[in-house]
Every structure is written in C-alpha cells, then in structure tokens.
Amino acid sequence: MKLVPLAFLAVLALASCGRSRTPVAKAEEGDVRAFVSLERVDVRSGPSGEIARAGALARGAEVRLRGYSGGFGRVLLPTGKEGWLPAGSFERLADREARRARTEAVLRFTPQSGRTVEPTLLFLGPDYGAAQYTSYEEGASVDVLLADHDFYGVLLPGKVLAFVPARSVQLLERIAPPAQAAPEPAAPPLPGEPAGIPSRGEPAPRAVPGPGLPSPPEAVRQLPYESLPADAEPPVLVTRVDPRYPEFARKAGLSGEVQLKVLVDVDGRVSRVEVVAGAPGGMTEAATEAVRRWGYRPARVGGKPVAVWKVVRVHFAIDGKAGRDEEKPPL
C-alpha cells in the first residue's frame, strides 16, 4: 500500500472505482496550493455536481489548484490524481495567510454580540466568492469584531475569523461600562505655595495659545485601518470601472481571478493598490488599472471619514465578462 504523506492525514479515504483508469499526475510549478475549507466536500470526476462522486476530502486537506470551469476547480488530489471541487469549498494559500494575519490584527478589538436573523453561510473572506467555512441557522449567537463592506467579521471557536453578510445579523446593544467614581477634590496648597500653582504631583494645566500663536490641529491624521470596528461604517463602492479583458488572455482562452488589497482614502479615492494574487496573460495589470479608478463613499468611525484597507477580487472568464461577481455600486 502506498503511504500517504503526513500533511494529508486529515484526508478522508477516497472512494475507489475498479474501472478507473485516471493516470497519476505530478504537481506542476504553476499549481496553486489550496486547502479544503468545508468540514467535508465531495470530489467529482468532472466539473459538475451531476457527475459521479469520486471521493471526499476533509477540512484542511491540501490540494493543488490548476484552473476553473463551470463553478468548479480542477485540482490535483493528495492521491496524485485529478478531481473537481466546488469553487467555494477551498481556500488558496495566499488567502489563508492573509486571513490569519488579519485575525491577529483584530483580536484586540472588543467584540459586539449579535445573532443571525436568517440561515446564512459563513465565508473566509468578505465577499460571496470567498471560500465557505460553515453555515448557521437563524438565531445563532455571533461575536462581531469588524465591519467590511457588506459583511461582518465574526470570531469563531479556534480563533477562526469568518465573514457573514451584514443583512443576516442583528447587532445587540452593548452593555454600558460601570460608572467611574468622581475624581477626588484637589488637595489645598501647601504652606508657602501661592494659590493657583498646582500642588506637588498635580499636572500643570495645558497652555492656551495666545494672540498670534498657531492653534494645535483639530485632528491628527491616523494611519489607515487594517480592519474596522464593528460599529463603523464601511466604504461603499459608488463608481466602478470594468477592466478590459487582455487580448492575449482572450485568444489563449485564459481565465482567472486577481485579488488586490486597496487603500480607500478619507475622500473615497483608491490611493494605493497592492497585488495579493495575480493572474496570467495581463489580467493582473488590467485589474489593477481599472481598480485604481474606482470611487467609494469613505468609511467612517465615530462619524468621521477614515482611510481603510480592503481586499477586492476581479474575475476574468471567457464565458462571461471581465469583473463579474465583484462588488457593484448601489442602484
């Protein structure tokens, strides 16, 4: 019996078929590492849920993503054979690492209690095309850590940061903190100290600018938020420019997805774009060029506009149009 590497011990045994003649494939340099995100997912022998089931994988199993077709990903399985998984059932390595880094950044946030108002899916990213993790029934309790566009980031057991559509969650009122005791009256001045001078140990009063002196700035510009607190208003897309489909990629029949990290400034402009995961044939460049021209209603914290980073995905598909399934401005 061929031994399975330790990295794949979480894999459920694949159902074998005596008539199967699928050749054993090898991982290629261009393959993208990915991990099953659902508790259990069926493997198909073709890109359709109607095609015969070829086995099953458990959450955490590693596969090599080789492409997409019809809502399914073509993957190299731990057995060395190829199979097909639903597109929302696995998380790419780059997405996984970004999510884990973001989790560490938001763990210091104070969670706000909420409950689901309808059955809903939980995703591993703040968009409907992200990998799915689990589902909740109506009335489930959630701990909301942040708001990101149309999603709330919630903390699940095991420090898993997942995202649920905001429309599916009702935030509950925060419990008011206990009232602080009134400060003790200042001690009288010591003998020999003139009145009006602070007693020992008391801070000196802040100087007030006089005529002709510049006043301190009303607000100091803060660093951009990596994630917003739960009671913030996330940025909302109002102007979207569709990317052009690169001619080379179109002629070659290439499709793919570009994942970008963008900085939405206090005035709603996209001031910076960083590539998280690119796509071949010029798709990365086309997506970057288009997203730089997007416009947002800026995020707000405490009613004031703030700069915030967010992740956007731009899809290219030969059977559709560039940019499909990405966020769209409100009607």
C-alpha positions as a LaTeX table, in Angstrom:
\begin{tabular}{lrrr}
\hline
Residue & $x$ (\AA) & $y$ (\AA) & $z$ (\AA) \\
\hline
Met1 & 0.00 & 0.00 & 0.00 \\
Lys2 & 1.30 & 3.43 & $-0.91$ \\
Leu3 & 1.82 & 5.59 & 2.17 \\
Val4 & 0.11 & 8.97 & 2.27 \\
Pro5 & 2.31 & 11.92 & 3.42 \\
Leu6 & 1.65 & 13.22 & 6.96 \\
Ala7 & 0.34 & 16.52 & 5.55 \\
Phe8 & $-2.63$ & 14.64 & 4.18 \\
Leu9 & $-3.65$ & 12.56 & 7.24 \\
Ala10 & $-6.78$ & 14.71 & 7.55 \\
Val11 & $-7.99$ & 13.46 & 4.17 \\
Leu12 & $-10.91$ & 11.07 & 4.17 \\
Ala13 & $-10.34$ & 7.91 & 2.17 \\
Leu14 & $-11.25$ & 8.44 & $-1.48$ \\
Ala15 & $-13.81$ & 6.01 & $-2.78$ \\
Ser16 & $-12.11$ & 3.86 & $-5.39$ \\
Cys17 & $-13.62$ & 2.60 & $-8.58$ \\
Gly18 & $-12.26$ & $-0.61$ & $-10.07$ \\
Arg19 & $-12.78$ & 0.63 & $-13.62$ \\
Ser20 & $-10.97$ & 3.94 & $-13.04$ \\
Arg21 & $-8.01$ & 4.45 & $-15.31$ \\
Thr22 & $-7.22$ & 8.04 & $-14.24$ \\
Pro23 & $-3.45$ & 8.47 & $-14.58$ \\
Val24 & $-1.41$ & 9.66 & $-11.64$ \\
Ala25 & $-0.33$ & 13.29 & $-12.19$ \\
Lys26 & 2.51 & 15.27 & $-10.70$ \\
Ala27 & 2.39 & 18.72 & $-9.15$ \\
Glu28 & 3.48 & 21.37 & $-11.62$ \\
Glu29 & 5.33 & 24.60 & $-10.92$ \\
Gly30 & 2.28 & 26.74 & $-11.78$ \\
Asp31 & $-0.09$ & 24.88 & $-9.45$ \\
Val32 & $-1.55$ & 26.97 & $-6.60$ \\
Arg33 & $-1.60$ & 25.44 & $-3.12$ \\
Ala34 & $-5.08$ & 25.40 & $-1.62$ \\
Phe35 & $-6.82$ & 23.86 & 1.39 \\
Val36 & $-10.32$ & 22.45 & 1.82 \\
Ser37 & $-12.33$ & 24.95 & 3.88 \\
Leu38 & $-15.54$ & 22.99 & 4.47 \\
Glu39 & $-15.85$ & 20.28 & 7.07 \\
Arg40 & $-16.30$ & 17.77 & 4.26 \\
Val41 & $-16.57$ & 18.12 & 0.49 \\
Asp42 & $-17.30$ & 15.64 & $-2.28$ \\
Val43 & $-14.78$ & 15.21 & $-5.06$ \\
Arg44 & $-16.23$ & 14.92 & $-8.56$ \\
Ser45 & $-14.66$ & 13.35 & $-11.62$ \\
Gly46 & $-15.79$ & 16.33 & $-13.73$ \\
Pro47 & $-16.86$ & 19.99 & $-13.40$ \\
Ser48 & $-20.49$ & 19.34 & $-12.43$ \\
Gly49 & $-22.43$ & 18.31 & $-9.37$ \\
Glu50 & $-24.29$ & 15.83 & $-11.56$ \\
Ile51 & $-21.13$ & 13.89 & $-12.41$ \\
Ala52 & $-20.29$ & 10.81 & $-10.37$ \\
Arg53 & $-18.75$ & 11.33 & $-6.95$ \\
Ala54 & $-15.12$ & 10.20 & $-6.86$ \\
Gly55 & $-14.45$ & 10.52 & $-3.15$ \\
Ala56 & $-14.37$ & 13.07 & $-0.34$ \\
Leu57 & $-11.91$ & 15.36 & 1.44 \\
Ala58 & $-11.95$ & 16.76 & 4.96 \\
Arg59 & $-11.27$ & 20.32 & 6.08 \\
Gly60 & $-7.58$ & 21.17 & 5.95 \\
Ala61 & $-6.69$ & 18.73 & 3.18 \\
Glu62 & $-4.18$ & 20.27 & 0.78 \\
Val63 & $-4.74$ & 20.23 & $-2.99$ \\
Arg64 & $-3.12$ & 21.92 & $-5.99$ \\
Leu65 & $-5.42$ & 24.23 & $-7.90$ \\
Arg66 & $-4.97$ & 24.03 & $-11.69$ \\
Gly67 & $-7.91$ & 26.00 & $-13.08$ \\
Tyr68 & $-11.66$ & 26.63 & $-13.06$ \\
Ser69 & $-14.59$ & 25.52 & $-15.19$ \\
Gly70 & $-18.33$ & 25.80 & $-14.63$ \\
Gly71 & $-18.08$ & 26.82 & $-10.97$ \\
Phe72 & $-15.63$ & 24.02 & $-10.12$ \\
Gly73 & $-11.90$ & 24.00 & $-9.52$ \\
Arg74 & $-9.70$ & 21.40 & $-11.20$ \\
Val75 & $-7.30$ & 20.16 & $-8.53$ \\
Leu76 & $-4.50$ & 17.71 & $-8.02$ \\
Leu77 & $-5.59$ & 15.46 & $-5.15$ \\
Pro78 & $-3.37$ & 14.04 & $-2.40$ \\
Thr79 & $-3.62$ & 10.65 & $-4.18$ \\
Gly80 & $-1.83$ & 12.11 & $-7.21$ \\
Lys81 & $-4.95$ & 12.02 & $-9.39$ \\
Glu82 & $-7.01$ & 14.95 & $-10.62$ \\
Gly83 & $-10.51$ & 15.79 & $-9.44$ \\
Trp84 & $-13.00$ & 18.66 & $-9.28$ \\
Leu85 & $-14.14$ & 20.60 & $-6.21$ \\
Pro86 & $-16.86$ & 23.29 & $-5.94$ \\
Ala87 & $-15.20$ & 26.70 & $-6.21$ \\
Gly88 & $-16.33$ & 27.78 & $-2.72$ \\
Ser89 & $-15.02$ & 24.70 & $-0.92$ \\
Phe90 & $-11.31$ & 25.52 & $-0.76$ \\
Glu91 & $-9.08$ & 28.42 & 0.27 \\
Arg92 & $-5.90$ & 29.35 & $-1.58$ \\
Leu93 & $-2.69$ & 29.60 & 0.42 \\
Ala94 & $-2.33$ & 33.36 & $-0.13$ \\
Asp95 & $-5.89$ & 33.93 & 1.12 \\
Arg96 & $-5.27$ & 31.71 & 4.12 \\
Glu97 & $-2.11$ & 33.55 & 5.16 \\
Ala98 & $-3.77$ & 36.97 & 4.69 \\
Arg99 & $-6.76$ & 35.89 & 6.78 \\
Arg100 & $-4.57$ & 34.60 & 9.60 \\
Ala101 & $-2.57$ & 37.84 & 9.67 \\
Arg102 & $-5.79$ & 39.84 & 9.76 \\
Thr103 & $-7.11$ & 37.68 & 12.58 \\
Glu104 & $-4.11$ & 38.57 & 14.74 \\
Ala105 & $-4.66$ & 42.26 & 13.96 \\
Val106 & $-8.32$ & 42.31 & 15.07 \\
Leu107 & $-8.15$ & 40.07 & 18.13 \\
Arg108 & $-7.61$ & 43.20 & 20.25 \\
Phe109 & $-10.97$ & 44.60 & 19.13 \\
Thr110 & $-13.82$ & 44.45 & 21.63 \\
Pro111 & $-16.47$ & 42.12 & 20.18 \\
Gln112 & $-20.09$ & 43.14 & 19.91 \\
Ser113 & $-22.73$ & 40.49 & 20.43 \\
Gly114 & $-25.16$ & 39.71 & 17.66 \\
Arg115 & $-27.46$ & 37.00 & 16.41 \\
Thr116 & $-28.38$ & 35.72 & 12.98 \\
Val117 & $-31.83$ & 36.64 & 11.70 \\
Glu118 & $-31.88$ & 34.02 & 8.92 \\
Pro119 & $-29.99$ & 30.89 & 7.89 \\
Thr120 & $-26.68$ & 32.05 & 6.44 \\
Leu121 & $-23.31$ & 30.92 & 5.13 \\
Leu122 & $-20.05$ & 31.97 & 6.75 \\
Phe123 & $-17.19$ & 32.80 & 4.40 \\
Leu124 & $-13.43$ & 33.09 & 4.94 \\
Gly125 & $-13.34$ & 36.46 & 3.17 \\
Pro126 & $-15.66$ & 39.48 & 2.94 \\
Asp127 & $-17.28$ & 38.58 & $-0.38$ \\
Tyr128 & $-19.61$ & 35.95 & $-1.77$ \\
Gly129 & $-16.88$ & 34.43 & $-3.93$ \\
Ala130 & $-14.65$ & 33.61 & $-0.96$ \\
Ala131 & $-14.17$ & 30.12 & 0.44 \\
Gln132 & $-17.06$ & 28.90 & 2.57 \\
Tyr133 & $-16.45$ & 27.63 & 6.11 \\
Thr134 & $-19.77$ & 26.60 & 7.64 \\
Ser135 & $-23.42$ & 27.66 & 7.94 \\
Tyr136 & $-25.54$ & 28.98 & 10.80 \\
Glu137 & $-29.23$ & 28.62 & 11.45 \\
Glu138 & $-31.46$ & 31.55 & 12.40 \\
Gly139 & $-30.91$ & 32.70 & 15.99 \\
Ala140 & $-27.24$ & 31.69 & 16.29 \\
Ser141 & $-25.08$ & 33.90 & 18.52 \\
Val142 & $-22.05$ & 35.60 & 16.95 \\
Asp143 & $-19.23$ & 37.80 & 18.23 \\
Val144 & $-18.79$ & 40.64 & 15.73 \\
Leu145 & $-15.28$ & 42.12 & 15.56 \\
Leu146 & $-15.36$ & 44.35 & 12.48 \\
Ala147 & $-17.36$ & 45.59 & 9.52 \\
Asp148 & $-16.07$ & 45.20 & 5.97 \\
His149 & $-18.32$ & 46.49 & 3.18 \\
Asp150 & $-21.46$ & 44.29 & 3.22 \\
Phe151 & $-20.06$ & 41.81 & 5.74 \\
Tyr152 & $-19.39$ & 41.49 & 9.45 \\
Gly153 & $-16.22$ & 39.75 & 10.59 \\
Val154 & $-17.02$ & 37.28 & 13.37 \\
Leu155 & $-14.73$ & 35.25 & 15.58 \\
Leu156 & $-15.41$ & 31.52 & 15.64 \\
Pro157 & $-14.04$ & 28.89 & 18.04 \\
Gly158 & $-10.38$ & 28.19 & 17.41 \\
Lys159 & $-9.72$ & 31.87 & 16.56 \\
Val160 & $-11.12$ & 31.49 & 13.06 \\
Leu161 & $-12.06$ & 34.84 & 11.51 \\
Ala162 & $-15.08$ & 34.35 & 9.24 \\
Phe163 & $-17.44$ & 36.73 & 7.48 \\
Val164 & $-21.22$ & 36.76 & 7.45 \\
Pro165 & $-23.46$ & 39.00 & 5.31 \\
Ala166 & $-24.37$ & 42.05 & 7.41 \\
Arg167 & $-28.03$ & 41.73 & 6.42 \\
Ser168 & $-28.11$ & 38.33 & 8.17 \\
Val169 & $-27.02$ & 39.66 & 11.58 \\
Gln170 & $-28.75$ & 41.82 & 14.15 \\
Leu171 & $-26.32$ & 43.62 & 16.45 \\
Leu172 & $-27.30$ & 43.65 & 20.11 \\
Glu173 & $-26.89$ & 46.64 & 22.39 \\
Arg174 & $-23.57$ & 46.96 & 24.11 \\
Ile175 & $-23.55$ & 46.72 & 27.90 \\
Ala176 & $-22.66$ & 50.12 & 29.34 \\
Pro177 & $-19.38$ & 50.10 & 31.30 \\
Pro178 & $-19.65$ & 50.73 & 35.06 \\
Ala179 & $-19.70$ & 54.41 & 36.02 \\
Gln180 & $-16.36$ & 55.73 & 37.12 \\
Ala181 & $-16.01$ & 57.31 & 40.54 \\
Ala182 & $-15.85$ & 61.09 & 40.62 \\
Pro183 & $-12.29$ & 62.43 & 40.92 \\
Glu184 & $-11.23$ & 63.42 & 44.39 \\
Pro185 & $-11.01$ & 67.17 & 45.02 \\
Ala186 & $-7.55$ & 68.66 & 44.69 \\
Ala187 & $-5.61$ & 68.99 & 47.93 \\
Pro188 & $-5.20$ & 72.52 & 49.31 \\
Pro189 & $-1.85$ & 74.19 & 48.58 \\
Leu190 & 0.96 & 73.51 & 50.99 \\
Pro191 & 2.12 & 76.28 & 53.30 \\
Gly192 & 4.22 & 78.78 & 51.42 \\
Glu193 & 2.73 & 77.87 & 48.00 \\
Pro194 & 0.77 & 80.70 & 46.41 \\
Ala195 & $-2.77$ & 79.91 & 45.32 \\
Gly196 & $-3.22$ & 78.99 & 41.67 \\
Ile197 & 0.01 & 76.97 & 41.37 \\
Pro198 & $-0.55$ & 73.21 & 41.12 \\
Ser199 & 0.25 & 71.22 & 44.21 \\
Arg200 & 3.05 & 68.69 & 44.12 \\
Gly201 & 2.16 & 65.71 & 41.94 \\
Glu202 & $-0.57$ & 67.54 & 40.03 \\
Pro203 & $-0.04$ & 68.06 & 36.28 \\
Ala204 & 0.33 & 71.61 & 35.07 \\
Pro205 & $-2.60$ & 73.00 & 33.07 \\
Arg206 & $-2.30$ & 72.83 & 29.27 \\
Ala207 & $-1.12$ & 76.10 & 27.76 \\
Val208 & $-3.68$ & 78.04 & 25.72 \\
Pro209 & $-2.33$ & 79.71 & 22.57 \\
Gly210 & $-2.39$ & 83.46 & 22.77 \\
Pro211 & $-2.94$ & 86.01 & 20.01 \\
Gly212 & $-0.67$ & 85.42 & 17.04 \\
Leu213 & 0.25 & 81.85 & 18.10 \\
Pro214 & $-0.85$ & 78.93 & 15.89 \\
Ser215 & $-3.58$ & 76.72 & 17.31 \\
Pro216 & $-2.97$ & 72.97 & 17.52 \\
Pro217 & $-4.53$ & 70.94 & 14.71 \\
Glu218 & $-8.08$ & 69.78 & 15.38 \\
Ala219 & $-7.25$ & 66.21 & 14.42 \\
Val220 & $-4.12$ & 64.27 & 13.69 \\
Arg221 & $-4.31$ & 62.09 & 10.58 \\
Gln222 & $-4.32$ & 58.47 & 11.69 \\
Leu223 & $-2.77$ & 55.50 & 9.96 \\
Pro224 & $-5.17$ & 53.59 & 7.72 \\
Tyr225 & $-7.30$ & 50.95 & 9.40 \\
Glu226 & $-6.47$ & 47.36 & 8.52 \\
Ser227 & $-9.92$ & 46.40 & 9.78 \\
Leu228 & $-12.82$ & 48.49 & 11.02 \\
Pro229 & $-14.51$ & 48.14 & 14.41 \\
Ala230 & $-17.97$ & 46.59 & 14.39 \\
Asp231 & $-19.84$ & 49.90 & 14.83 \\
Ala232 & $-18.04$ & 51.63 & 11.93 \\
Glu233 & $-19.47$ & 52.45 & 8.51 \\
Pro234 & $-17.50$ & 50.52 & 5.87 \\
Pro235 & $-16.59$ & 52.05 & 2.49 \\
Val236 & $-19.28$ & 51.70 & $-0.18$ \\
Leu237 & $-18.45$ & 51.46 & $-3.87$ \\
Val238 & $-20.14$ & 54.23 & $-5.89$ \\
Thr239 & $-18.11$ & 54.32 & $-9.12$ \\
Arg240 & $-16.84$ & 51.16 & $-10.80$ \\
Val241 & $-14.74$ & 50.86 & $-13.96$ \\
Asp242 & $-14.78$ & 47.44 & $-15.64$ \\
Pro243 & $-11.35$ & 46.09 & $-16.57$ \\
Arg244 & $-10.57$ & 45.29 & $-20.18$ \\
Tyr245 & $-10.07$ & 41.61 & $-20.99$ \\
Pro246 & $-6.46$ & 41.33 & $-22.26$ \\
Glu247 & $-6.43$ & 40.28 & $-25.88$ \\
Phe248 & $-3.66$ & 37.76 & $-25.34$ \\
Ala249 & $-5.58$ & 36.08 & $-22.50$ \\
Arg250 & $-8.79$ & 36.03 & $-24.54$ \\
Lys251 & $-7.12$ & 34.44 & $-27.58$ \\
Ala252 & $-5.35$ & 31.91 & $-25.39$ \\
Gly253 & $-8.61$ & 31.01 & $-23.61$ \\
Leu254 & $-7.21$ & 32.03 & $-20.23$ \\
Ser255 & $-9.43$ & 32.86 & $-17.27$ \\
Gly256 & $-8.59$ & 33.66 & $-13.68$ \\
Glu257 & $-9.07$ & 35.84 & $-10.64$ \\
Val258 & $-6.99$ & 38.79 & $-9.45$ \\
Gln259 & $-7.01$ & 39.63 & $-5.75$ \\
Leu260 & $-5.97$ & 43.16 & $-4.80$ \\
Lys261 & $-5.51$ & 44.97 & $-1.49$ \\
Val262 & $-6.58$ & 48.59 & $-1.93$ \\
Leu263 & $-6.36$ & 51.66 & 0.29 \\
Val264 & $-9.59$ & 53.66 & 0.25 \\
Asp265 & $-8.61$ & 57.14 & 1.42 \\
Val266 & $-10.67$ & 59.59 & 3.51 \\
Asp267 & $-12.01$ & 61.17 & 0.32 \\
Gly268 & $-13.06$ & 57.83 & $-1.16$ \\
Arg269 & $-10.22$ & 57.59 & $-3.70$ \\
Val270 & $-8.23$ & 54.39 & $-4.19$ \\
Ser271 & $-4.81$ & 55.78 & $-3.36$ \\
Arg272 & $-2.81$ & 52.53 & $-3.28$ \\
Val273 & $-3.17$ & 49.09 & $-4.86$ \\
Glu274 & $-1.17$ & 46.02 & $-3.84$ \\
Val275 & $-1.38$ & 42.67 & $-5.63$ \\
Val276 & $-2.23$ & 39.80 & $-3.30$ \\
Ala277 & $-2.75$ & 37.16 & $-6.00$ \\
Gly278 & $-2.29$ & 37.76 & $-9.72$ \\
Ala279 & $-3.44$ & 36.02 & $-12.89$ \\
Pro280 & $-1.59$ & 35.35 & $-16.17$ \\
Gly281 & $-1.89$ & 36.94 & $-19.60$ \\
Gly282 & $-2.03$ & 40.57 & $-18.46$ \\
Met283 & $-5.09$ & 40.12 & $-16.24$ \\
Thr284 & $-3.25$ & 41.40 & $-13.15$ \\
Glu285 & $-2.28$ & 44.63 & $-14.88$ \\
Ala286 & $-5.78$ & 45.13 & $-16.36$ \\
Ala287 & $-7.45$ & 44.64 & $-12.99$ \\
Thr288 & $-5.02$ & 46.99 & $-11.23$ \\
Glu289 & $-5.53$ & 49.71 & $-13.83$ \\
Ala290 & $-9.32$ & 49.53 & $-13.50$ \\
Val291 & $-9.47$ & 49.37 & $-9.70$ \\
Arg292 & $-7.31$ & 52.50 & $-9.37$ \\
Arg293 & $-10.21$ & 54.39 & $-10.97$ \\
Trp294 & $-12.89$ & 53.12 & $-8.59$ \\
Gly295 & $-14.57$ & 55.56 & $-6.22$ \\
Tyr296 & $-16.06$ & 54.92 & $-2.79$ \\
Arg297 & $-18.11$ & 56.62 & $-0.15$ \\
Pro298 & $-15.39$ & 56.64 & 2.54 \\
Ala299 & $-15.51$ & 54.59 & 5.70 \\
Arg300 & $-16.49$ & 56.37 & 8.89 \\
Val301 & $-15.58$ & 55.77 & 12.51 \\
Gly302 & $-17.43$ & 57.85 & 15.06 \\
Gly303 & $-19.00$ & 59.80 & 12.18 \\
Lys304 & $-15.61$ & 60.91 & 10.78 \\
Pro305 & $-14.17$ & 59.67 & 7.47 \\
Val306 & $-11.16$ & 57.38 & 7.80 \\
Ala307 & $-8.80$ & 55.57 & 5.46 \\
Val308 & $-9.06$ & 51.80 & 5.39 \\
Trp309 & $-7.55$ & 48.87 & 3.56 \\
Lys310 & $-9.87$ & 46.39 & 1.87 \\
Val311 & $-9.48$ & 43.39 & $-0.41$ \\
Val312 & $-11.26$ & 43.20 & $-3.78$ \\
Arg313 & $-11.40$ & 40.37 & $-6.30$ \\
Val314 & $-11.70$ & 40.82 & $-10.05$ \\
His315 & $-12.74$ & 37.79 & $-12.10$ \\
Phe316 & $-11.96$ & 37.12 & $-15.74$ \\
Ala317 & $-13.89$ & 34.37 & $-17.55$ \\
Ile318 & $-14.10$ & 33.59 & $-21.24$ \\
Asp319 & $-17.76$ & 32.60 & $-20.91$ \\
Gly320 & $-18.61$ & 35.84 & $-19.09$ \\
Lys321 & $-17.16$ & 39.31 & $-18.88$ \\
Ala322 & $-14.24$ & 40.76 & $-17.02$ \\
Gly323 & $-15.02$ & 41.76 & $-13.47$ \\
Arg324 & $-18.05$ & 39.54 & $-12.95$ \\
Asp325 & $-19.19$ & 38.68 & $-9.41$ \\
Glu326 & $-17.28$ & 41.64 & $-7.96$ \\
Glu327 & $-18.87$ & 44.28 & $-5.74$ \\
Lys328 & $-21.07$ & 46.76 & $-7.57$ \\
Pro329 & $-22.20$ & 50.28 & $-6.71$ \\
Pro330 & $-25.73$ & 50.67 & $-5.32$ \\
Leu331 & $-28.52$ & 51.43 & $-7.75$ \\
\hline
\end{tabular}
